[in-house]
Amino acid sequence: MDPSVSKFIHKLGDFTEEESFLIAQEVLHKTYKKNDFLLRVGETCSSLCYIISGSFYHFKLDTDLNENAIDLGAENDWILNHKSFTSRKPSEYDIKAYEDSEILELTIDSIHKLIGISQSFLKMGVVLQEATARISLLNNNTPDQKYKYLLENKPRIIQKFPQKIIASYLNITPETLSRVRKRLK
């Protein structure tokens, strides 16, 4: 089995060899060029995606057509619109490749098929819980706590994205981010 598929399955949960084989049969490998859209406003998110290489960002356009970052993802991160995926409603924001990227994708139809085979596949819901917890954590903390979280848990984000996008993601100004970086050095 491809090592990236094995890693993908391991991040989904603890599965038997047979269950892992069934998941591997459903996984799709896709590539995206810089600025390609994974999801557009108005589309319904129908897949769990795992980033093998590259990076993606979720954003919403404001009235001045500025991209306000909602979530960022790099290698070994999940990328999906949690709200759209679980509610089956259209997305309120876009997800775009920040650079040339590769992902592994598991569609909602494949997930339902797997759950129909065995209830043990319900463990995949942990991915959705992680995404919700991360967004909640970033919305309910001080700028210092938010940046410290990135340093400790998602250092690839700091390396991949420019300060302007990171500041937008943390919901602070670039100037505040500069002050936070100085304080935490």
KAKA-V154749 format. One record per pair of residues at least 24 apart in sequence whose ideal C-beta (glycine too) atoms are under 10 Angstrom apart, sorted by sequence separation. I is the first residue (numbers start at 1). J is the second residue. D is the distance in whole Angstrom. If there is no record, write none. Layout:
I_J_D / I_J_D
This chain:
5_29_8 / 32_56_8 / 49_73_9 / 51_75_6 / 52_76_8 / 55_79_9 / 58_82_10 / 69_93_10 / 70_94_9 / 71_95_8 / 74_98_9 / 79_103_7 / 143_167_9 / 146_170_5 / 2_27_9 / 4_29_8 / 50_75_10 / 51_76_7 / 68_93_9 / 70_95_9 / 73_98_9 / 74_99_9 / 78_103_10 / 80_105_10 / 145_170_10 / 146_171_8 / 147_172_8 / 1_27_10 / 50_76_8 / 51_77_5 / 67_93_9 / 72_98_8 / 75_101_9 / 79_105_10 / 80_106_10 / 85_111_10 / 146_172_8 / 2_29_8 / 50_77_8 / 51_78_8 / 67_94_8 / 74_101_9 / 75_102_9 / 143_170_6 / 49_77_9 / 50_78_6 / 51_79_6 / 73_101_9 / 143_171_8 / 49_78_7 / 50_79_8 / 67_96_8 / 69_98_10 / 141_170_9 / 143_172_5 / 147_176_10 / 48_78_6 / 49_79_5 / 50_80_10 / 73_103_10 / 142_172_10 / 143_173_9 / 147_177_7 / 151_181_9 / 48_79_9 / 49_80_6 / 60_91_10 / 138_169_7 / 139_170_10 / 146_177_9 / 47_79_9 / 48_80_5 / 60_92_7 / 61_93_8 / 138_170_7 / 139_171_7 / 144_176_10 / 148_180_9 / 47_80_7 / 58_91_9 / 60_93_4 / 61_94_8 / 138_171_8 / 143_176_6 / 147_180_5 / 151_184_7 / 45_79_10 / 46_80_9 / 47_81_10 / 48_82_10 / 58_92_10 / 59_93_6 / 60_94_8 / 143_177_7 / 146_180_8 / 147_181_7 / 38_73_10 / 45_80_6 / 46_81_10 / 58_93_5 / 59_94_6 / 144_179_9 / 145_180_10 / 148_183_10 / 12_48_8 / 45_81_4 / 57_93_10 / 58_94_7 / 59_95_8 / 143_179_8 / 144_180_5 / 147_183_9 / 148_184_6 / 11_48_10 / 44_81_9 / 45_82_8 / 48_85_8 / 57_94_9 / 58_95_5 / 59_96_7 / 143_180_5 / 144_181_10 / 147_184_6 / 12_50_8 / 43_81_9 / 45_83_8 / 46_84_9 / 47_85_8 / 57_95_7 / 58_96_8 / 142_180_9 / 11_50_7 / 45_84_4 / 46_85_7 / 56_95_6 / 57_96_6 / 86_125_9 / 144_183_6 / 8_48_9 / 39_79_9 / 44_84_6 / 45_85_4 / 56_96_7 / 57_97_9 / 143_183_9 / 144_184_7 / 8_49_10 / 9_50_10 / 38_79_7 / 39_80_8 / 43_84_8 / 44_85_8 / 45_86_9 / 55_96_10 / 56_97_6 / 57_98_5 / 8_50_5 / 38_80_9 / 39_81_6 / 42_84_10 / 45_87_9 / 46_88_8 / 55_97_7 / 56_98_6 / 85_127_10 / 86_128_6 / 7_50_8 / 8_51_10 / 38_81_9 / 44_87_9 / 45_88_9 / 54_97_6 / 55_98_4 / 56_99_9 / 85_128_7 / 8_52_8 / 44_88_6 / 45_89_9 / 54_98_7 / 55_99_6 / 5_50_9 / 7_52_8 / 39_84_8 / 44_89_7 / 45_90_9 / 54_99_5 / 55_100_10 / 56_101_6 / 82_127_9 / 86_131_10 / 4_50_8 / 39_85_10 / 44_90_6 / 45_91_6 / 49_95_9 / 51_97_10 / 53_99_9 / 54_100_6 / 55_101_6 / 82_128_6 / 85_131_9 / 86_132_9 / 4_51_10 / 5_52_9 / 43_90_6 / 44_91_7 / 53_100_8 / 54_101_2 / 56_103_8 / 80_127_8 / 82_129_9 / 4_52_5 / 42_90_5 / 43_91_6 / 53_101_6 / 54_102_6 / 80_128_8 / 82_130_10 / 83_131_10 / 3_52_10 / 4_53_9 / 41_90_8 / 42_91_7 / 52_101_8 / 53_102_5 / 54_103_8 / 78_127_5 / 82_131_5 / 83_132_9 / 2_52_10 / 40_90_9 / 41_91_6 / 42_92_9 / 45_95_8 / 51_101_6 / 52_102_4 / 53_103_9 / 78_128_9 / 81_131_9 / 82_132_6 / 39_90_10 / 40_91_7 / 41_92_7 / 43_94_9 / 51_102_8 / 52_103_6 / 80_131_7 / 39_91_5 / 41_93_6 / 42_94_10 / 43_95_10 / 49_101_10 / 50_102_10 / 51_103_6 / 52_104_6 / 78_130_7 / 79_131_9 / 82_134_10 / 83_135_9 / 40_93_9 / 41_94_6 / 50_103_6 / 51_104_8 / 77_130_10 / 78_131_6 / 82_135_7 / 39_93_8 / 40_94_6 / 41_95_10 / 49_103_5 / 50_104_5 / 77_131_10 / 39_94_6 / 40_95_8 / 48_103_10 / 49_104_7 / 50_105_8 / 38_94_8 / 39_95_4 / 40_96_9 / 47_103_9 / 48_104_9 / 49_105_5 / 50_106_8 / 78_134_9 / 37_94_6 / 38_95_4 / 39_96_9 / 47_104_10 / 48_105_7 / 49_106_8 / 77_134_9 / 37_95_7 / 38_96_7 / 47_105_5 / 48_106_5 / 49_107_10 / 73_131_10 / 37_96_5 / 38_97_7 / 46_105_9 / 47_106_6 / 48_107_8 / 36_96_7 / 37_97_8 / 47_107_5 / 48_108_8 / 71_131_8 / 35_96_6 / 36_97_5 / 46_107_6 / 47_108_7 / 99_160_7 / 34_96_9 / 35_97_6 / 46_108_5 / 47_109_9 / 48_110_9 / 98_160_7 / 99_161_10 / 32_95_10 / 34_97_6 / 35_98_8 / 38_101_9 / 45_108_8 / 46_109_8 / 47_110_9 / 48_111_7 / 71_134_8 / 98_161_7 / 32_96_9 / 33_97_7 / 34_98_7 / 35_99_9 / 36_100_9 / 44_108_9 / 46_110_10 / 47_111_9 / 71_135_7 / 98_162_10 / 11_76_8 / 32_97_4 / 34_99_5 / 35_100_10 / 36_101_8 / 38_103_8 / 46_111_10 / 70_135_8 / 11_77_9 / 12_78_9 / 31_97_9 / 32_98_10 / 33_99_9 / 34_100_6 / 11_78_8 / 32_99_9 / 33_100_6 / 34_101_8 / 38_105_9 / 71_138_8 / 98_165_8 / 8_76_9 / 32_100_7 / 33_101_8 / 70_138_10 / 7_76_7 / 31_100_7 / 32_101_5 / 8_78_10 / 31_101_7 / 32_102_8 / 4_75_10 / 30_101_9 / 31_102_5 / 32_103_7 / 4_76_10 / 30_102_7 / 31_103_8 / 29_102_7 / 30_103_5 / 29_103_8 / 30_104_8 / 28_103_9 / 29_104_6 / 30_105_6 / 28_104_7 / 29_105_8 / 48_124_7 / 27_104_5 / 28_105_4 / 50_127_9 / 58_135_10 / 77_154_7 / 27_105_7 / 28_106_8 / 72_150_9 / 76_154_10 / 26_105_9 / 27_106_6 / 28_107_7 / 48_127_6 / 77_156_8 / 24_104_10 / 26_106_6 / 27_107_10 / 48_128_8 / 74_154_7 / 76_156_8 / 77_157_8 / 26_107_8 / 73_154_9 / 74_155_9 / 75_156_6 / 28_110_8 / 72_154_8 / 74_156_4 / 23_106_7 / 26_109_9 / 27_110_8 / 48_131_9 / 73_156_9 / 74_157_6 / 26_110_4 / 72_156_9 / 73_157_8 / 74_158_10 / 25_110_9 / 26_111_8 / 72_157_5 / 74_159_8 / 75_160_9 / 71_157_10 / 72_158_10 / 74_160_5 / 23_110_8 / 26_113_7 / 73_160_9 / 74_161_8 / 22_110_10 / 23_111_9 / 25_113_10 / 26_114_7 / 72_160_8 / 25_114_9 / 72_161_6 / 22_113_9 / 23_114_7 / 22_114_6 / 69_161_8 / 11_104_10 / 72_165_7 / 12_106_8 / 72_166_8 / 8_103_9 / 9_104_9 / 19_114_8 / 22_117_6 / 69_164_9 / 8_104_5 / 22_118_8 / 69_165_5 / 72_168_9 / 7_104_9 / 8_105_10 / 9_106_10 / 67_164_10 / 68_165_10 / 69_166_8 / 72_169_5 / 4_102_8 / 8_106_8 / 19_117_9 / 23_121_8 / 66_164_10 / 67_165_8 / 69_167_9 / 70_168_9 / 71_169_7 / 72_170_10 / 4_103_10 / 5_104_6 / 12_111_10 / 15_114_10 / 18_117_10 / 19_118_7 / 22_121_8 / 69_168_4 / 70_169_7 / 4_104_6 / 18_118_9 / 57_157_9 / 68_168_5 / 69_169_4 / 19_120_6 / 23_124_9 / 55_156_8 / 67_168_7 / 68_169_9 / 69_170_9 / 70_171_9 / 2_104_9 / 12_114_10 / 16_118_9 / 19_121_7 / 55_157_8 / 66_168_8 / 69_171_9 / 15_118_9 / 57_160_9 / 68_171_9 / 16_120_8 / 19_123_9 / 55_159_10 / 56_160_10 / 57_161_7 / 15_120_7 / 51_156_10 / 55_160_5 / 14_120_9 / 15_121_8 / 54_160_9 / 55_161_7 / 59_165_9 / 13_120_8 / 13_121_8 / 15_123_8 / 57_165_6 / 60_168_10 / 12_121_9 / 13_122_9 / 14_123_7 / 15_124_9 / 59_168_8 / 13_123_4 / 55_165_10 / 59_169_9 / 12_123_7 / 13_124_6 / 57_168_9 / 58_169_9 / 12_124_5 / 13_125_9 / 57_169_8 / 11_124_10 / 12_125_10 / 13_126_6 / 12_126_8 / 13_127_9 / 9_124_10 / 11_126_9 / 12_127_6 / 11_127_7 / 11_130_9
